[in-house]
Amino acid sequence: MQIPVQISFRDIDHSDAIEARIREKVEKLEQYYDRITSCRVVVEAPHRHQQKGKLYNVRVDLSVPGEEIIVDHDKLNDPAHEDVYVAIRDSFEAARRQLKKHVRKVRDNHLREERAASRR
């Protein structure tokens, strides 16, 4: 990655364990696609319900050549997101799916360009 991962915490105290888990998830994304140019992650606990605990939201912004991949899963009704690690897992899984879609698109475009060039 060209720029180090930026991790921010909002309405939640900084945690070395949470930061380490996020860095692990980012490394897995980099193994999948090594052209990620930047990654910003925001962990927040904006919802304070009387009947429920804090519901965590994890936003992941990935920059890759030609596209910005943004995952912002604000799952208001998902009680599993009372666990910050589940929220991290779900957000990075969504980011992986979007990254996979981007990689397919790039490869398909590259193959089309090669076929067009070979016909000339």
N, C-alpha and C positions, 0 to 999 in steps of 0.2 A: 504494500500500500504506500502511496506516495506521501500521504499526510497521516500522522498518528491518529488513532481512534480518539474521538472526543466524547467523553461520558459526563453527563450532567444529572444532578439529582434535584428534583423540585418537590417541596413539601414532604421530603423524606431525608433523613440523615444519611450522610455518605457512609457506604459500607465497602470495605475492602473485598469481602466475599462476593458481594453482588458485582462489583467491578471486575473481579477475576472471572466470574461466570460469563459476563458480557464479552470480555476479551477472548475467552475460549470459543464462544459462538462466532465472533468475528473471524478468528483464525480458521474455523471450519468453512466459513463463506469464502475466505481467500483461497483455501485449498480447492474449492469448487471452481472459482473463477479468479484468476490472479491479476486481473486488470481493474480491480476496484481502486479508485483513486482517493476516495475519502469515505469516512464513516462517522456519523454523529449519532449518538444514542442518548435519549432523555428518559429517565425513569421518574415517574411522578405518581403521587397518591392524591389526586385532586378531589376525590369523592369521599364525603364523610356522611354516611347514612346512619340513621339512628338504629335501624334494625340489622344492619350489616356492618362488617368491619371495613377497613380501607380496601378499595378496589384499585389495584395498581394498573397503570398504563405505561407501556413502553413504546416509544417512538424510535424507529430506526430509519435514518436517511443515508442511503448509499449513493455515491457518485461513481458512475462507470462511463467510459467513453460513449458519448452520444445519448446518455439518458440519466435521469435521476430516479432512483427507486425509493419510494417513501412508504413506510408501513406505520400506520397510526391506529392501532386497535384499541379503541376505547370501549371495552365490553362492559357496559353498565350493568347488565343482568347476569354476568357470568361469575358465579360465586367462586369458581376455581381461581379467579384473578385476585382473590384475597391473599394468595401466595405469590410473592413477587417473582419467584423462580418459574412458576407456571406462566406468568405474564411474559417473562423474558423468553421462555421456550416457544410460546405461541407466536410472538412477534418475529423471532428469528426464523421460525418455520415459514411464516408468511413471506419474509424477506427472501428466503431460499427459493421458494416457489416463483416469486417475481424475478429473481436473478436467473433462475433456470429458463424462464420464458424469454428473457432478454438474450441469453446465450444462444438459444435456439434461433431466435430472430436474426442475430448477427451471423450465425453459421449458415442459415438459409440464404441470406443476402449475399454472403461471400460465395457460396456455391453457384447462385444465379449469375453473379458477375463472372465467375470463372467459365461457366458454360457459354455465356454471351461472348466472352473474349475468344474462346476456342472456335466459335462459329465464324469469326471474322476472317 
